[in-house]
């Protein structure tokens, strides 16, 4: 199965977080949206949603082990866009 490789970029830190694998971009956006809207005292994405954006980095084929990276990260959504 082809998995999508995604990462959250923290614009304030100017750094991408640890990549993770999801079955589709839609699942990644839903998970990111849930986290941005999860109210908790220590949740930086909730308190500073303007600083975080979700990117697709490439794909991973779990049948072959092959990872293919995009030439540049592809923006999927902005934290401020999914903030309710």
Secondary structure, 3 states (H helix, E strand, C coil): CEEEEEEEEECCCCEECCCEEECCHHHHHHHHHHHHCCCCCCCHHHHCHHHEEEEEEEEEECCCCEEEEEEEEEEEEEHHHHCC
